[in-house]
């Protein structure tokens, strides 16, 4: 019996040690999810073009003269001259803006997805074809050319003044609709140094990243320049550097806990808070004031011999209701679950909680930063 108890105790001890070792790794994240390399970035491209082949759902030329002007310029470039007094009545053409992102290390010939958005009053881009459109960068240089059939995810129909629509019809997408024509140089560090940039500035996380890199590749491999940028010594050769950076991205790092923050969306009433939010003991009084207006529409009909006229009348009744405010004592909460439980005890609606949380912050009871979007 003693041997059984001893083995059980050793088994439990080993299990506890294993859980203690594996517990921190559960919250660890790959370095590629926390940071990126300086110089490795995407570039935005934009272009102006025409979508043709629409089924009568294009721009109304009387209200979008730039569409007609674009068609005339295109025809002139193709050797078609129109009289100066020609008035084009186009229904199957729409002026659009074409946007995409040029990824890092993109090379000529690579295909990109593009988004096509109507800039006039076209009813729908469904079934249209984008004509050859140059896509330019911020330096006004052409980096890609786009063309192809526009795919619109929505559908709509109308008849006799009634209409029905599902999703958005004035924006479409062309898969692999653009071809890269010019590459953008993306220098990956200078000499044997590479700059690693955290997605969020945090001195504690930067220190942990430096420690993790030095444990993996040796001392003095990485050094933090500030709370965001980390300087890493890397091989000079391209092949060795790529292999080194690939291994570097796979290192697991446990990021530091983020500052306590509450996000308030004043338009939708949404409230989001992270795990670091805490609450001190406080008292909250909350009451609702509602105004209700009821209108009763009726018709005043005169007698047959009164020679009067029938008139419509509206009788409105206004009532104001004010609920009694109840003083609620909220206990201090050291965890997110306790904070949520305390806020639910108020019984306020999300829109009312916006004002209550701001008042809690002003009184010092809410230990978090408020960000209103």
HUWO-V727869 format. One record per pair of residues at least 12 apart in sequence whose ideal C-beta (glycine too) atoms are under 10 Angstrom apart, sorted by the first residue. I is the first residue (numbers start at 1). GAP is how many residues later the second one is. D is the distance in whole Angstrom. If there is no record, write none. Layout:
# HUWO-V727869
[[I/GAP/D] [I/GAP/D]]
This chain:
# HUWO-V727869
[[24/228/9] [24/230/6] [25/227/7] [25/229/8] [26/228/9] [27/225/10] [27/227/5] [27/228/8] [27/230/10] [28/180/10] [28/184/9] [28/223/9] [28/224/4] [28/225/6] [28/226/5] [28/227/8] [29/176/10] [29/222/10] [29/223/7] [29/224/6] [29/225/7] [29/226/6] [30/219/7] [30/220/6] [30/221/7] [30/222/6] [30/223/8] [31/165/8] [31/167/10] [31/178/7] [31/181/7] [31/182/8] [31/185/10] [31/199/10] [31/216/10] [31/217/6] [31/218/5] [31/219/7] [31/220/5] [31/221/8] [31/222/6] [32/213/10] [32/214/9] [32/216/9] [32/217/4] [32/218/7] [32/219/9] [33/166/8] [33/216/9] [33/220/9] [33/222/9] [34/162/9] [34/164/6] [34/165/6] [34/166/8] [34/168/9] [34/171/7] [34/172/10] [34/174/10] [34/175/7] [34/215/10] [34/217/10] [34/219/6] [34/221/6] [35/160/10] [35/161/5] [35/162/6] [35/163/5] [35/164/6] [35/165/9] [35/170/9] [35/171/9] [35/174/7] [35/193/9] [35/194/9] [35/195/7] [35/213/10] [35/214/9] [35/218/9] [36/68/10] [36/159/10] [36/160/8] [36/161/6] [36/162/8] [36/163/7] [36/213/9] [37/67/9] [37/149/9] [37/151/6] [37/152/8] [37/157/6] [37/158/7] [37/159/6] [37/160/7] [37/195/9] [37/197/10] [37/208/7] [37/211/9] [37/212/9] [38/149/9] [38/150/8] [38/151/7] [38/152/10] [38/156/8] [38/157/4] [38/158/7] [38/159/5] [38/191/7] [38/192/10] [38/193/10] [39/65/8] [39/146/9] [39/147/5] [39/148/5] [39/149/6] [39/150/7] [39/151/10] [39/155/9] [39/156/8] [39/158/10] [40/63/9] [40/64/5] [40/65/8] [40/146/6] [40/147/10] [40/148/7] [40/154/10] [40/157/9] [40/205/9] [41/60/10] [41/61/10] [41/62/9] [41/63/6] [41/143/9] [41/145/7] [42/58/10] [42/59/5] [42/60/6] [42/61/5] [42/62/6] [42/64/9] [42/142/9] [42/144/10] [43/57/10] [43/58/7] [43/59/5] [43/60/8] [43/61/8] [43/63/9] [43/94/6] [43/95/8] [43/96/10] [43/100/8] [43/141/6] [43/143/10] [44/55/7] [44/56/8] [44/57/6] [44/58/8] [44/91/10] [44/93/7] [44/94/7] [45/53/8] [45/54/7] [45/55/5] [45/56/7] [45/57/6] [45/67/8] [45/69/9] [45/89/9] [45/90/4] [45/91/7] [45/92/6] [45/93/9] [45/96/10] [45/97/9] [45/98/6] [45/99/6] [45/101/9] [45/133/8] [45/135/10] [46/51/7] [46/52/7] [46/53/5] [46/54/8] [46/87/10] [46/89/7] [46/90/6] [46/91/8] [46/92/9] [47/49/9] [47/50/7] [47/51/4] [47/52/8] [47/53/9] [47/67/9] [47/69/10] [47/83/10] [47/85/10] [47/86/5] [47/87/6] [47/88/4] [47/89/6] [47/95/9] [47/96/10] [47/97/8] [47/98/9] [47/99/6] [47/131/9] [48/18/9] [48/22/8] [48/47/7] [48/48/8] [48/49/6] [48/50/7] [48/71/8] [48/85/7] [48/86/9] [48/87/10] [48/88/9] [49/21/8] [49/25/10] [49/45/10] [49/46/8] [49/47/6] [49/48/8] [49/49/5] [49/65/10] [49/67/8] [49/81/6] [49/82/6] [49/83/8] [49/84/3] [49/85/8] [49/86/9] [49/97/7] [49/98/8] [50/17/8] [50/20/6] [50/21/7] [50/24/7] [50/40/10] [50/43/6] [50/44/7] [50/45/6] [50/46/7] [50/78/9] [50/79/9] [50/80/8] [50/81/5] [50/82/10] [50/83/8] [51/41/9] [51/42/7] [51/43/5] [51/44/8] [51/45/5] [51/47/9] [51/65/7] [51/67/8] [51/71/8] [51/74/6] [51/76/10] [51/77/4] [51/78/7] [51/79/5] [51/80/7] [51/82/10] [51/98/10] [51/99/6] [51/121/8] [52/19/9] [52/22/10] [52/38/9] [52/40/6] [52/41/5] [52/42/8] [52/76/6] [52/77/6] [52/78/8] [52/79/6] [53/39/6] [53/40/9] [53/41/10] [53/72/10] [53/74/6] [53/75/5] [53/76/5] [53/77/10] [53/78/10] [53/96/9] [53/97/9] [54/36/9] [54/37/7] [54/38/5] [54/39/7] [54/40/6] [54/68/7] [54/69/9] [54/70/7] [54/71/7] [54/72/8] [54/73/6] [54/74/5] [54/75/9] [54/96/9] [55/36/9] [55/37/7] [55/68/10] [55/69/8] [55/71/8] [55/72/6] [55/73/9] [56/35/5] [56/36/7] [56/67/8] [56/68/9] [57/34/8] [57/35/8] [57/37/8] [57/61/10] [57/65/6] [57/66/4] [57/67/4] [57/68/8] [57/69/7] [57/70/8] [57/71/8] [57/99/9] [57/112/8] [57/113/10] [58/32/6] [58/33/5] [58/34/5] [58/35/5] [58/36/5] [58/37/9] [58/60/9] [58/62/8] [58/63/9] [58/64/5] [58/65/8] [58/66/9] [58/67/9] [58/70/8] [59/31/7] [59/32/8] [59/33/10] [59/34/7] [59/35/5] [59/36/6] [59/37/10] [59/59/8] [59/60/9] [59/61/4] [59/62/6] [59/63/5] [59/64/9] [60/29/10] [60/30/9] [60/31/8] [60/60/8] [60/61/6] [60/62/8] [60/63/9] [61/26/8] [61/27/6] [61/28/6] [61/29/5] [61/30/8] [61/32/8] [61/59/9] [62/25/10] [62/27/9] [63/57/8] [63/58/6] [64/26/9] [64/29/10] [64/30/9] [64/31/6] [64/54/10] [64/55/8] [64/56/4] [64/57/6] [64/58/8] [65/55/10] [66/29/6] [66/53/8] [66/54/8] [67/21/9] [67/23/7] [67/26/6] [67/27/7] [67/28/4] [67/29/10] [67/52/9] [67/53/6] [67/54/9] [67/55/9] [68/18/9] [68/19/8] [68/20/5] [68/21/9] [68/22/7] [68/25/9] [68/27/9] [69/19/10] [69/26/9] [70/23/8] [70/25/6] [70/61/10] [71/17/6] [71/19/6] [71/22/6] [71/24/9] [72/12/10] [72/14/8] [72/16/7] [74/19/10] [74/57/7] [74/58/10] [75/13/10] [91/31/10] [92/30/10] [92/35/10] [92/36/8] [93/27/9] [93/29/9] [93/35/9] [93/38/9] [94/22/9] [94/24/5] [94/25/8] [94/26/6] [94/27/9] [94/28/4] [94/29/9] [94/30/9] [94/31/6] [94/34/7] [94/36/10] [94/56/10] [94/76/8] [95/23/7] [95/24/5] [95/25/5] [95/26/10] [95/27/8] [96/19/10] [96/20/5] [96/21/6] [96/22/6] [96/23/6] [96/24/8] [96/26/8] [96/29/7] [96/32/9] [96/34/7] [96/35/10] [96/37/8] [96/54/8] [96/74/9] [96/75/9] [96/76/9] [97/18/9] [97/19/8] [97/20/5] [97/21/8] [97/22/5] [97/36/9] [97/74/10] [98/16/5] [98/17/7] [98/18/6] [98/19/8] [98/32/7] [98/35/5] [98/36/9] [98/37/6] [98/46/9] [98/48/5] [98/49/10] [98/52/10] [98/76/8] [98/79/8] [98/80/8] [99/15/7] [99/16/5] [99/17/8] [99/18/7] [99/36/8] [99/47/10] [100/12/5] [100/13/7] [100/14/4] [100/15/7] [100/16/10] [100/35/6] [100/43/9] [100/44/7] [100/46/7] [100/73/10] [100/74/9] [100/77/8] [100/78/6] [100/80/10] [101/12/9] [101/13/10] [101/14/10] [102/33/8] [102/35/7] [102/41/6] [102/42/7] [102/76/9] [102/78/7] [102/80/9] [102/81/9] [102/82/6] [103/77/9] [103/81/9] [103/83/10] [104/80/8] [104/82/5] [104/84/9] [105/78/8] [105/79/9] [105/80/10] [105/81/6] [105/83/9] [106/37/8] [106/38/9] [106/74/5] [106/76/9] [106/77/6] [106/78/7] [106/80/9] [107/73/7] [107/75/10] [107/76/5] [107/77/10] [108/35/9] [108/36/9] [108/71/8] [108/72/5] [108/73/6] [108/74/7] [108/75/6] [109/70/7] [109/71/6] [109/72/9] [109/74/10] [110/34/9] [110/66/9] [110/68/9] [110/69/7] [110/70/4] [110/71/10] [110/73/9] [111/33/9] [111/64/9] [111/65/4] [111/66/8] [111/67/7] [111/68/6] [111/69/8] [112/23/8] [112/31/10] [112/32/6] [112/34/8] [112/62/9] [112/63/10] [112/64/7] [112/65/7] [112/66/4] [112/67/8] [112/68/7] [113/33/10] [113/60/7] [113/61/7] [113/62/5] [113/63/6] [113/64/7] [113/65/8] [114/16/8] [114/19/8] [114/21/8] [114/30/8] [114/32/5] [114/33/9] [114/34/8] [114/36/9] [114/58/9] [114/59/7] [114/60/5] [114/61/9] [114/62/9] [114/63/5] [114/64/5] [115/31/10] [115/35/10] [115/56/7] [115/57/8] [115/58/6] [115/59/8] [115/62/9] [116/12/8] [116/14/6] [116/17/9] [116/30/8] [116/32/9] [116/34/5] [116/35/9] [116/36/9] [116/54/9] [116/55/7] [116/56/5] [116/57/7] [116/58/6] [116/61/8] [117/51/10] [117/53/7] [117/54/5] [117/55/8] [117/56/10] [118/50/10] [118/51/9] [118/52/4] [118/53/7] [118/54/9] [119/51/9] [120/50/9] [121/49/9] [122/47/9] [122/48/6] [123/33/8] [123/35/9] [123/40/10] [123/42/10] [123/46/7] [123/47/8] [124/28/7] [124/30/8] [124/31/9] [124/32/6] [124/41/9] [124/44/10] [124/45/4] [124/46/7] [124/48/9] [125/25/5] [125/26/9] [125/27/5] [125/29/10] [125/43/10] [125/44/7] [125/45/6] [125/46/7] [125/47/5] [126/24/8] [126/25/9] [126/26/4] [126/27/9] [126/28/7] [126/29/7] [126/30/8] [126/43/6] [126/44/10] [126/46/8] [127/22/8] [127/23/8] [127/24/10] [127/25/8] [127/45/10] [128/21/8] [128/22/5] [128/23/10] [128/24/8] [128/44/8] [129/18/8] [129/19/7] [129/20/5] [129/21/7] [129/45/9] [130/16/6] [130/17/6] [130/18/6] [130/19/8] [130/20/6] [130/42/9] [130/44/6] [130/47/7] [130/48/10] [131/15/9] [131/16/6] [131/17/10] [132/13/6] [132/14/8] [132/15/5] [132/16/10] [133/12/7] [133/13/5] [133/14/7] [133/15/10] [133/44/9] [133/45/8] [134/12/8] [134/44/10] [134/47/9] [135/43/6] [135/44/10] [135/45/9] [135/46/9] [137/45/9] [137/47/8] [139/45/10] [141/40/10] [141/41/7] [141/43/10] [142/39/6] [142/40/7] [143/35/9] [143/37/7] [143/38/6] [143/39/5] [143/40/8] [143/41/7] [144/33/10] [144/34/4] [144/35/6] [144/36/5] [144/37/6] [144/38/8] [145/32/10] [145/33/6] [145/34/6] [145/35/9] [145/36/6] [146/28/7] [146/31/5] [146/32/4] [146/33/8] [147/27/8] [147/30/7] [147/31/8] [147/32/9] [148/25/10] [148/26/4] [148/27/8] [148/28/8] [148/29/4] [148/30/8] [149/23/9] [149/25/7] [149/26/10] [149/28/8] [150/21/9] [150/22/4] [150/23/7] [150/24/6] [150/27/8] [151/21/6] [151/22/6] [151/23/7] [151/24/7] [151/26/9] [152/15/8] [152/16/8] [152/17/6] [152/18/8] [152/19/7] [152/20/4] [152/21/8] [153/13/9] [153/14/5] [153/15/8] [153/16/9] [153/18/9] [153/19/8] [153/20/8] [154/12/5] [154/13/3] [154/14/5] [154/15/5] [154/16/9] [154/17/9] [154/18/9] [155/12/7] [155/14/8] [156/12/10] [156/13/5] [188/46/9] [188/50/9] [188/53/7] [188/54/9] [188/57/8] [189/42/9] [189/43/8] [189/44/10] [189/45/7] [189/47/10] [189/52/8] [189/56/9] [191/42/9] [191/43/9] [191/45/7] [192/40/9] [192/41/6] [192/42/6] [192/43/7] [192/44/5] [192/49/9] [193/30/10] [193/38/6] [193/39/7] [193/40/6] [193/41/7] [194/28/10] [194/36/9] [194/37/8] [194/38/5] [194/39/8] [194/40/5] [194/41/10] [194/47/8] [194/50/9] [194/51/7] [194/54/8] [195/30/8] [195/33/10] [195/34/6] [195/35/7] [195/36/6] [195/37/8] [196/13/7] [196/14/10] [196/17/8] [196/26/8] [196/28/9] [196/29/10] [196/32/9] [196/33/7] [196/34/4] [196/35/8] [196/36/5] [196/38/10] [196/49/9] [196/52/8] [196/53/10] [197/28/10] [197/31/6] [197/32/6] [197/33/8] [198/26/10] [198/28/10] [198/29/8] [198/30/5] [198/31/8] [198/32/7] [198/57/9] [199/29/9] [199/56/10] [200/27/9] [200/28/8] [200/55/8] [200/56/10] [200/58/8] [200/59/10] [201/25/8] [201/26/5] [201/27/4] [201/28/9] [202/25/6] [202/26/8] [202/53/7] [202/54/6] [202/55/9] [202/56/8] [202/57/9] [203/21/8] [203/23/8] [203/24/4] [203/25/9] [203/53/8] [204/23/9] [204/51/8] [204/52/3] [204/53/8] [204/54/10] [205/19/10] [205/22/8] [205/23/9] [205/25/10] [205/48/7] [205/49/9] [205/50/5] [205/51/5] [205/52/10] [205/53/9] [206/16/10] [206/18/5] [206/19/9] [206/20/8] [206/21/5] [206/22/7] [206/23/8] [206/24/6] [206/49/10] [206/50/9] [207/17/6] [207/20/9] [207/23/10] [207/49/8] [208/16/10] [208/45/6] [208/46/7] [208/47/7] [208/48/7] [209/13/7] [209/15/8] [209/21/6] [209/23/10] [209/39/10] [209/42/8] [209/44/5] [209/46/9] [210/12/5] [210/13/6] [210/14/5] [210/20/6] [210/21/9] [210/22/9] [210/43/10] [211/13/10] [211/42/9] [212/36/10] [212/39/5] [212/40/7] [212/41/5] [212/42/9] [213/17/8] [213/19/6] [213/20/10] [213/35/7] [213/38/7] [213/40/9] [214/18/10] [215/36/9] [216/31/8] [216/32/8] [216/34/10] [216/35/6] [216/36/10] [217/15/8] [217/16/8] [217/17/9] [217/27/8] [217/30/8] [217/31/8] [217/34/9] [218/15/9] [220/13/7] [221/12/5] [221/13/9] [221/23/10] [221/27/9] [222/26/9] [232/12/9] [232/13/9] [232/16/7] [234/14/8] [257/17/9] [257/18/8] [257/19/6] [258/16/6] [258/17/8] [258/18/6] [259/15/8] [259/17/7] [259/18/10] [259/109/8] [259/110/6] [260/13/8] [260/14/7] [260/15/9] [260/16/4] [260/17/5] [260/18/7] [260/76/10] [260/79/10] [260/106/9] [260/107/6] [260/108/4] [260/109/7] [261/12/7] [261/13/6] [261/15/8] [261/16/7] [261/107/6] [261/108/5] [261/109/8] [261/110/6] [262/12/8] [262/15/6] [262/77/9] [262/95/6] [262/96/10] [262/98/10] [262/99/8] [262/104/7] [262/106/5] [262/107/7] [262/108/5] [262/109/7] [262/110/10] [263/105/10] [263/106/10] [263/107/8] [263/108/5] [263/109/8] [263/110/6] [264/86/10] [264/89/8] [264/90/5] [264/91/10] [264/93/7] [264/94/8] [264/106/6] [264/107/7] [264/108/5] [264/109/7] [265/85/9] [265/89/9] [265/106/10] [265/107/8] [265/108/5] [266/85/9] [266/88/6] [266/106/6] [266/107/8] [267/106/8] [268/82/8] [268/83/9] [268/105/10] [269/80/8] [269/81/4] [269/82/5] [269/83/9] [269/84/8] [269/85/7] [270/80/7] [270/84/10] [270/103/9] [271/69/10] [271/72/9] [271/79/6] [271/80/10] [271/82/6] [271/83/7] [271/86/7] [272/99/10] [272/101/10] [273/63/7] [273/66/7] [273/67/8] [273/70/9] [273/84/9] [273/93/9] [273/95/7] [273/97/10] [274/62/8] [274/94/8] [275/60/8] [275/61/5] [275/62/9] [275/64/10] [276/59/10] [276/60/8] [276/91/9] [276/92/7] [276/93/10] [277/56/8] [277/58/9] [277/59/6] [277/61/10] [277/62/6] [277/63/9] [277/89/7] [277/90/7] [277/91/4] [277/92/9] [278/54/8] [278/55/6] [278/56/6] [278/57/8] [278/58/9] [278/60/8] [278/61/7] [278/87/10] [278/88/8] [278/89/4] [278/90/7] [279/51/7] [279/52/8] [279/53/6] [279/54/4] [279/55/8] [279/56/10] [279/57/10] [279/59/7] [279/60/5] [279/61/10] [279/62/10] [279/63/6] [279/64/8] [279/81/8] [279/86/6] [279/87/6] [279/88/7] [279/89/9] [280/50/9] [280/51/9] [280/52/5] [280/53/9] [280/54/10] [280/80/9] [280/83/9] [280/84/7] [280/85/5] [280/86/8] [280/87/7] [281/48/7] [281/49/7] [281/50/6] [281/51/4] [281/52/9] [281/61/9] [281/84/7] [282/46/9] [282/47/8] [282/48/5] [282/49/9] [282/50/9] [282/60/9] [282/77/9] [282/78/6] [282/81/6] [282/82/9] [282/83/4] [282/84/8] [283/44/6] [283/45/7] [283/46/5] [283/47/7] [283/80/10] [283/82/9] [284/41/9] [284/42/9] [284/43/7] [284/44/5] [284/45/8] [284/46/6] [284/58/9] [284/59/9] [284/61/9] [284/62/6] [284/64/9] [284/72/6] [284/75/8] [284/76/8] [284/79/10] [284/81/9] [285/39/10] [285/40/4] [285/41/7] [285/42/5] [285/43/7] [285/61/10] [285/71/10] [286/37/9] [286/39/6] [286/40/7] [286/41/9] [286/42/7] [286/60/6] [286/61/7] [286/62/5] [286/63/10] [286/66/7] [286/67/9] [286/69/9] [286/70/7] [287/35/7] [287/36/5] [287/37/6] [287/38/3] [287/39/7] [287/61/10] [287/65/10] [288/33/8] [288/34/8] [288/35/5] [288/36/10] [288/37/9] [288/59/10] [288/60/8] [288/61/8] [288/64/8] [289/31/7] [289/32/8] [289/33/5] [289/34/8] [289/36/10] [290/29/9] [290/30/7] [290/31/5] [290/32/8] [290/33/8] [291/27/7] [291/28/8] [291/29/5] [291/30/8] [291/31/10] [292/25/8] [292/26/7] [292/27/5] [292/28/8] [292/29/7] [293/23/6] [293/24/7] [293/25/5] [293/26/8] [293/27/10] [294/21/9] [294/22/7] [294/23/5] [294/24/8] [294/25/8] [295/19/6] [295/20/7] [295/21/5] [295/22/8] [295/23/10] [296/17/9] [296/18/7] [296/19/5] [296/20/8] [296/21/8] [297/15/7] [297/16/8] [297/17/5] [297/18/8] [297/19/10] [298/13/10] [298/14/7] [298/15/5] [298/16/8] [298/17/7] [299/12/7] [299/13/6] [299/14/7] [300/12/7] [300/13/5] [326/20/9] [326/21/8] [328/14/9] [328/17/6] [328/18/6] [328/19/8] [328/20/10] [329/13/10] [329/16/9] [330/12/4] [330/13/8] [330/15/7] [330/16/8] [330/30/9] [330/35/8] [331/14/9] [332/33/9] [332/35/10] [333/34/10] [334/33/10] [339/27/9] [339/28/9] [339/29/9] [342/23/10] [343/13/8] [343/14/8] [343/17/9] [343/23/10] [354/16/10] [354/18/8] [357/13/7] [357/15/10] [358/12/6] [358/14/8]]
